[in-house]
Amino acid sequence: MAAYYIQALTGFAGIAATLLMARHLPDRVATHFSITGEPNAWSSNLSNTIFFCSIFLFMNLLFASIPWLIKKLPVSLINIPNRDYYLAPERRGETIERVGKLMAFFAIGVNIFLFSVEYLSFRANLSAAAMSSTNLLILGGAFLIFLIGWIIRFVTAFRKP
């Protein structure tokens, strides 16, 4: 249950941080940056705020709904390792719970990544300087490592006993 609460907490924190940071940004903000960190696309502060809040909300609702979808979908439409074993009627409830926890953990990582990207953009918009491409590469690398680790964890969670 802790993973679900942490997911909700990081999702709501992302939305709250978006709203707080928006108060300090100008009316026109850079929303996209080149590989060198130079801004190359802009939008209104309001559009940017709505975009980030919507992304936090959509991603968290999507990941939270996956266990519900597994309950409703036929086994043939669900793609997990060893699905016939893990989605057998006697194990389906436990499998749904396991997938839910794994998806909540993934959502936490996505929330942290999204907030971090947004914060780098916020700092660049406040300073009117280029976004640090080094920080962006480090952040992308850290998320890639998280993603690889999560995929390994997901696949090993459904090994045949």
C-alpha positions in Angstrom: 0.0 0.0 0.0 2.9 2.4 0.6 3.8 2.5 -3.1 0.2 3.7 -3.9 0.4 6.4 -1.3 3.9 7.5 -2.5 2.6 7.5 -6.1 -0.3 9.8 -5.1 2.0 12.0 -3.0 4.5 12.5 -5.8 1.8 13.1 -8.4 0.1 15.7 -6.2 3.4 17.2 -5.3 4.3 17.5 -9.0 1.0 19.4 -9.6 1.5 21.6 -6.6 5.1 22.4 -7.6 3.9 23.2 -11.2 1.4 25.7 -9.8 3.9 27.2 -7.4 6.6 27.6 -10.0 4.2 29.1 -12.5 3.6 32.0 -10.2 7.2 33.1 -10.6 7.5 32.7 -14.4 6.9 35.3 -17.0 3.9 35.2 -19.3 5.9 33.7 -22.1 8.2 30.7 -21.3 10.6 28.5 -23.1 9.1 25.0 -23.4 11.6 23.2 -25.5 15.4 23.3 -25.6 18.0 22.1 -28.1 20.6 19.6 -27.3 22.9 22.5 -26.3 20.3 23.8 -23.9 19.2 26.8 -26.0 15.4 27.5 -26.0 13.8 26.8 -29.4 10.1 26.8 -28.6 7.9 28.9 -26.4 4.3 29.0 -25.1 2.3 31.0 -22.6 2.9 30.3 -18.9 -0.8 29.2 -18.6 -0.4 26.7 -21.4 2.8 25.3 -19.9 1.2 25.0 -16.5 -1.9 23.3 -17.9 0.4 20.9 -19.9 2.5 19.8 -16.9 -0.5 19.5 -14.6 -2.3 17.4 -17.2 0.7 15.2 -17.7 1.0 14.5 -14.0 -2.7 13.8 -13.7 -2.9 11.6 -16.9 0.2 9.5 -16.2 -0.9 8.8 -12.6 -4.4 7.9 -13.6 -3.1 5.7 -16.4 -0.7 3.8 -14.2 -3.2 3.5 -11.4 -5.8 2.1 -13.8 -3.7 -0.8 -15.1 -4.7 -3.2 -12.3 -8.3 -2.5 -13.0 -7.8 -3.1 -16.7 -6.1 -6.5 -15.9 -9.2 -7.4 -14.0 -11.5 -6.6 -16.9 -9.5 -7.7 -19.9 -9.3 -11.2 -21.2 -6.0 -13.0 -20.5 -5.2 -13.1 -24.2 -4.9 -9.3 -24.2 -2.5 -9.0 -21.2 1.2 -9.2 -21.9 3.2 -10.3 -18.9 5.8 -13.0 -18.7 4.3 -16.5 -18.1 0.8 -15.0 -18.3 -1.0 -18.3 -18.4 0.5 -19.3 -15.1 0.2 -15.9 -13.3 -3.3 -15.1 -14.6 -4.8 -18.5 -13.8 -7.9 -17.9 -11.6 -6.2 -19.0 -8.4 -3.3 -16.5 -8.9 -5.0 -13.7 -10.7 -5.7 -11.6 -7.6 -2.2 -11.8 -6.4 -0.8 -11.0 -9.9 -3.1 -7.9 -10.2 -1.8 -6.7 -6.8 1.9 -7.3 -7.9 1.4 -5.5 -11.2 -0.3 -2.6 -9.3 2.7 -2.2 -7.0 5.1 -2.4 -9.9 3.2 0.2 -11.8 3.0 2.5 -8.8 6.7 2.3 -8.4 7.1 3.1 -12.1 4.8 6.1 -11.7 6.9 7.4 -8.8 10.0 7.3 -11.1 8.1 9.0 -13.9 6.8 11.7 -11.4 10.3 12.4 -10.2 11.6 12.5 -13.7 8.9 14.9 -14.9 9.3 17.2 -11.9 13.1 17.2 -12.5 12.7 18.2 -16.2 10.2 20.8 -15.3 12.5 22.2 -12.6 15.4 22.5 -15.1 13.1 24.3 -17.4 11.9 26.6 -14.6 15.5 27.5 -13.7 16.4 28.2 -17.3 13.3 30.4 -17.7 14.1 32.4 -14.6 17.7 33.0 -15.5 17.0 33.6 -19.2 20.1 31.4 -19.8 20.5 28.1 -21.6 19.3 25.0 -19.8 22.2 23.0 -18.6 22.6 20.2 -21.1 24.9 18.4 -18.7 22.1 18.3 -16.1 19.6 17.1 -18.7 21.9 14.3 -19.8 22.5 13.2 -16.2 18.8 13.3 -15.6 18.1 11.3 -18.8 20.8 8.8 -17.9 19.4 8.4 -14.4 15.9 7.8 -15.8 17.3 5.3 -18.3 19.0 3.4 -15.4 15.8 3.5 -13.4 13.9 2.2 -16.5 16.3 -0.7 -17.1 16.1 -1.6 -13.4 12.3 -1.5 -13.4 12.1 -3.7 -16.5 14.4 -6.2 -15.0 12.3 -6.2 -11.8 9.1 -6.5 -13.7 10.3 -9.5 -15.8 11.8 -11.3 -12.8 8.6 -10.7 -10.8 6.9 -13.1 -13.2 9.4 -15.9 -13.5 8.0 -19.3 -13.4 8.4 -20.7 -9.9 
